[in-house]
Amino acid sequence: MAKKPEAVVAPVKKTIVVQQTSSAARRPAVQTATLKGLGLNKIRRTRELEDTPSIRGMVHAVRHMVKIIEERG
């Protein structure tokens, strides 16, 4: 009897949930652009983002305005 092909399992992507905690008003334009790049632009807005070094760097750059709520994966 022939072997059955094994099921291919997709790798699980790690994600983080980030929430904006303070306003970007009166902040440098670079920080406002970083928040927009993360998909955040209003207080208490959350986004689930892929956990990559570039995203972690962006979160670190605006760490005083955001918090990581959850790490998944």
N, C-alpha and C positions, 0 to 999 in steps of 0.2 A: 504494500500500500504506500502511496506517495505521501511525503511529509506535507503538512499544511504550512503555508507561509506564516511566519510570526507576525504578530500585530506590531505595527510601528507606533511607538508612543512619542508624541511631540514633547520636547522639553518644556518644563514649566517655567514661565517667565516670572522673575521676581518683580514685585511692584511695591511702591510706597504710596500712601495716601497723605497728601500735604494740604494743610489749611492755612489760609492767610489770616493773621491775627491782628494786624495793624495796617493803617492806611499808608499809601505810597505818596501822599501829598507832602510837599516840602522835602522830598528826598532827591538825591542825584538822579539824573535821567537814566543812567546805567542801571540803577536798581529798579526803576519803574519798568524799563525794557526787559529786565530779567524776570520780573513778576509776570509780565505779559507773555514772555516765552514759556513760562511754566503753566500758562492758562489761568492765571489768577489776576484779578483786577478789582475785586471788592472784598471787604472784610467778611470773614466767615465762609468764603467760597472754598470748596474743596475740589481736589483733582486726584485721580489715581494715575500715577505715572510709572513708567518702566524704570526699574532700579539700575541705572547705568552710572558710570563715573561722571559723565557730563551733567546728568540731572543732579547727582549728589553735589557737584561743584556749584551749580546754580542755586540749589537750596542753601548751601553753605554761604554763598555770597549775600543772601538776603535772610540769614538765619534769625535776625532780630525782628523780622516781620512775618515769619511763617513758623509753623510747627509740624513735625511729622506725627501724624495721628496713629498710623499703623504700617507695619511692614508685612507684606504677604509673600508667600512663595517659599 
